[in-house]
Amino acid sequence: MTESTETTAAPAAEKTPTENGTTETPPEETPEKASEEKEKETPPPKEMRAVVLTGFGGLKTVKILKKPEPTIGEGEVLIRVKAW
């Protein structure tokens, strides 16, 4: 009599067909890859120009600075002002 050893193989990853008819195993999704992809999809924050008073006094304390556009929360509105 011959002895046979049966081993259970790990389940194979699903293969997807490609354009040329071959099959391709999808890459494994890791939390690092998912966060990297999410960062790539997130657009950079919009910037706006803001008139900022840096202290007391006349026009010497008025500065125009670039600031990130604020995000609106619940119960708030965002008003855009455009000068011609």
Salt bridges, closest charged atoms under 4 A:
GLU69 OE2 - ARG80 NH2 3.13
